[in-house]
Amino acid sequence: MRITVRLPDDLGENVKRRTDNVSAYVTDALTEKIEREERRRARRELLDMAGEGSVDPDIHEQNQQLRRAEDRSGDPSLE
């Protein structure tokens, strides 16, 4: 899919200095952002359920898998 976005000049120049493949760079950045948002959503759901006194085992397992994946990737959002 082709998407056109407008970036501040300094941000666009910074990206171009970092990579020869801007599309792949932006794809990676957007993928990481979406995954980070999904992890946060899953954590909020888990905390909300824990506050109610019950945690769905499937949600707990999903959270554990996300935590293991983050540990391997060194996700700075956990710090």
C-alpha positions as a Markdown table, in Angstrom:
| # | Residue | x | y | z |
|---|---|---|---|---|
| 1 | Met | 0.0 | 0.0 | 0.0 |
| 2 | Arg | 1.2 | 3.5 | -0.7 |
| 3 | Ile | 0.7 | 6.2 | 1.9 |
| 4 | Thr | 1.8 | 9.8 | 1.6 |
| 5 | Val | 2.8 | 11.6 | 4.8 |
| 6 | Arg | 4.2 | 15.0 | 5.5 |
| 7 | Leu | 7.2 | 15.2 | 7.9 |
| 8 | Pro | 9.1 | 18.2 | 9.3 |
| 9 | Asp | 12.1 | 18.8 | 7.1 |
| 10 | Asp | 14.6 | 18.0 | 9.9 |
| 11 | Leu | 12.9 | 14.6 | 10.6 |
| 12 | Gly | 12.9 | 13.6 | 6.9 |
| 13 | Glu | 16.5 | 14.6 | 6.6 |
| 14 | Asn | 17.4 | 12.6 | 9.7 |
| 15 | Val | 15.7 | 9.5 | 8.3 |
| 16 | Lys | 17.5 | 9.9 | 4.9 |
| 17 | Arg | 20.8 | 10.1 | 6.7 |
| 18 | Arg | 20.2 | 6.9 | 8.5 |
| 19 | Thr | 19.0 | 4.7 | 5.7 |
| 20 | Asp | 19.0 | 4.2 | 2.0 |
| 21 | Asn | 15.6 | 2.5 | 2.2 |
| 22 | Val | 13.2 | 5.0 | 3.7 |
| 23 | Ser | 10.2 | 2.8 | 3.1 |
| 24 | Ala | 11.7 | -0.1 | 5.0 |
| 25 | Tyr | 12.8 | 2.2 | 7.8 |
| 26 | Val | 9.3 | 3.7 | 8.2 |
| 27 | Thr | 7.7 | 0.3 | 8.0 |
| 28 | Asp | 9.9 | -0.9 | 10.9 |
| 29 | Ala | 9.2 | 2.2 | 12.9 |
| 30 | Leu | 5.4 | 1.9 | 12.4 |
| 31 | Thr | 5.5 | -1.8 | 13.2 |
| 32 | Glu | 7.4 | -1.2 | 16.4 |
| 33 | Lys | 4.9 | 1.6 | 17.4 |
| 34 | Ile | 1.9 | -0.6 | 16.8 |
| 35 | Glu | 3.4 | -3.5 | 18.7 |
| 36 | Arg | 4.2 | -1.2 | 21.6 |
| 37 | Glu | 0.7 | 0.1 | 21.7 |
| 38 | Glu | -0.7 | -3.5 | 21.7 |
| 39 | Arg | 1.6 | -4.4 | 24.6 |
| 40 | Arg | 0.4 | -1.4 | 26.6 |
| 41 | Arg | -3.3 | -2.2 | 25.8 |
| 42 | Ala | -2.8 | -5.9 | 26.9 |
| 43 | Arg | -1.1 | -4.7 | 30.2 |
| 44 | Arg | -4.0 | -2.3 | 30.9 |
| 45 | Glu | -6.5 | -5.0 | 30.3 |
| 46 | Leu | -4.6 | -7.3 | 32.6 |
| 47 | Leu | -4.3 | -4.7 | 35.3 |
| 48 | Asp | -8.0 | -3.9 | 35.0 |
| 49 | Met | -8.9 | -7.5 | 35.4 |
| 50 | Ala | -6.6 | -8.0 | 38.3 |
| 51 | Gly | -8.2 | -5.1 | 40.0 |
| 52 | Glu | -11.6 | -6.9 | 39.6 |
| 53 | Gly | -10.1 | -10.0 | 41.3 |
| 54 | Ser | -10.0 | -12.2 | 38.3 |
| 55 | Val | -7.6 | -12.7 | 35.4 |
| 56 | Asp | -8.4 | -14.6 | 32.3 |
| 57 | Pro | -5.7 | -17.3 | 31.9 |
| 58 | Asp | -5.5 | -16.5 | 28.2 |
| 59 | Ile | -4.8 | -12.9 | 28.8 |
| 60 | His | -2.2 | -13.8 | 31.5 |
| 61 | Glu | -0.5 | -16.1 | 29.0 |
| 62 | Gln | -0.6 | -13.4 | 26.3 |
| 63 | Asn | 1.0 | -11.0 | 28.7 |
| 64 | Gln | 3.7 | -13.5 | 29.6 |
| 65 | Gln | 4.5 | -14.1 | 26.0 |
| 66 | Leu | 4.8 | -10.3 | 25.4 |
| 67 | Arg | 7.1 | -9.9 | 28.3 |
| 68 | Arg | 9.3 | -12.7 | 27.1 |
| 69 | Ala | 9.4 | -11.1 | 23.6 |
| 70 | Glu | 10.3 | -7.8 | 25.1 |
| 71 | Asp | 13.0 | -9.3 | 27.2 |
| 72 | Arg | 14.6 | -10.7 | 24.0 |
| 73 | Ser | 14.2 | -7.4 | 22.1 |
| 74 | Gly | 15.4 | -5.1 | 24.9 |
| 75 | Asp | 12.2 | -2.9 | 24.7 |
| 76 | Pro | 13.1 | 0.4 | 26.4 |
| 77 | Ser | 9.4 | 1.0 | 27.2 |
| 78 | Leu | 9.7 | -1.4 | 30.1 |
| 79 | Glu | 12.2 | 0.7 | 32.0 |
